[in-house]
Amino acid sequence: MARGVAMATQQQFSYFKSIYDEENARQTSLQDRAKNYLSLITFYSAFILFVVQNLKPDTLTFKLVFVTMIASMLAAFLLSLWSIQVSQYEVPSDPAEIIHHFGKAPQEDSDFFDARLVDYTAAYTHNSKVNDRKAFQLTLAGYLVLAGIFMHAIYILLKII
């Protein structure tokens, strides 16, 4: 960093590290949500197949509702699975690279914290975009699960009426 430019304090550095850590926690939360959706969809699909054995789709209306129900659950399953794929997350910095750039003279703390602040900002920005994509996929999956359950309820109501 050039001299004469305001330098980051350790408290400012801690703030940027904390928002990076929050994004990592969000990543974990999204993975947990995807796992929950996968479990719910698997369980509910087994339930659907069990119920259908007793209430087989016999008319075009029932077949259409049944296919829509299965398609919704399958799409939700695939979106949930896609959201937990291994993604390229950015790490804030490589400790070996930092040490390599130290040189013979010790780096000033303010310069060190400025560089780490930039590292955390870049990692947060990248990881946030990855998590936003995953959150969108899981939002769609959630709506598809609801659509599948709704279609299942319609299927049962039509069979009962």
N, C-alpha and C positions, 0 to 999 in steps of 0.2 A: 504494500500500500504506500502511496506517496505521502511524504511528510506534509504537514499543514492541513491534512484532511482529518476530520473528526474520527477518533478511534473508538471502537466498541469497548464497552466495559464488560466485566465478567457477568454482571447482572443482565446486561443486554444479550450476551451470549447465552446465558441460561434460559432466557425467554425463547430464543430461537430454537434452542435444543428442546424445550418443552413442547413447542408446536410440532416439531418433528416427531417427538415421542407420542404425541396425541394421534398423529397420522398412523404411526405403527400400531397403536391400540385400535384404531379404526379398522386397520387391515385384519387384525385378529377377530374383531367383532363381525366383520363381513364373512370371514371364513367360518365362524361359528354359525352364523345365520344360514349360510349355504349348506352346511352339514345338517342343520335342523330341517331345512326344506327337503333335502335328499331323504332323510329319515321319514318325514311326514309323507312325502310322495310315495315312497316305497310301501309304507304301512297302508296308506289309503288305497293304493293301487291293488294291493292284495285284498283289501276289503271290497273294492269294486268287483273284482273277479269272483269273490265268494258270493256276493249278492246276485251277480249276473247269472250264476249257475241256477239260481232259483227263479229269476225273472229274466229269461232270455229275450233279447230283442227280436220281435217277430214281424213287425211292420216297418215300413220305410221311415216313419216318424221316430220310432224307437231306435232304429239303426242309426239314423242321423244324430239323434241326441247322444247315443252311446259313442259313436265315432268322434263327435265333438268333445265329449268328456275325456276319452282316451287321448285324443290329440292335445288337449289342453294340459293334461298331466304329463304327457311325454315331452312337450315343449318346455314345461316348467322344470322337469327333471334335467333336460339337456342344458338349459340356461344355468341352472344351479351348478351342474357339473362343470360347465364352461367357466363359470365365475371362480371356481377354486383351482383352475389350472395354474401351473407354475408361471409366475410373472416376473418380469425384470424390474426389480425394485432398486432404487438408487441408495447406496450407502453414503453417509455424510463425508467420510474421508478414509483414506488408506493410511494407517499408522506408519507403515514402512516407507511410504512415499513422503510423508511429513518429515520423518527423521532424515531421509535422504536430502531434503531441501534445507535442513538446518545449517549445513556448512560448518565452518570453524568457529564463527562467533555465535553466541546464543541469540535467538530471535527475541525481540521485544514482546512482552506479553500482549500489548495492544495489537501488534501486527499479527501475532498468533491468533488471537481471538477474532480479529477482523477476517482472517482467512477461513477460520472454522465457521464463522457466521455465514459467509458466502457458501461454504460447503453445505451447511444445514438448510439454507434457503433453497439451493438447487435440488437437494435430495427431497425436501418437502414438496416442492412444486411438481417434480416428476412423480413421486409416490402418490400424491393427491390425485393426479390425473388417472393413474392406474386404479386407485380405489374408487374414484367417481364412476369409471367404466363398470367395475364390478358391482357397485351399488345399483347402477341402472339395470344391469342384467338381473340382479336379485329382486328389484322392484317389479320388473316384468314377470319374473318367475312367480312372485307372490300373487300377482293378479291372475296369472294363469292357473295357479292352484285354486284360487277362489272361483274362477270360471269352471274348473273341473268339478269342484264340489257342488256348485250351483247347478250344473248340468246333471250331476248325479241325483240331486234332490228333485229336479224336474222329471228325470227318468222314473224315479220311484213314485212320485205323485201321479204321473201318467199311468203307471202300472196299477196303482191302487184305485184310481177313478174309473 
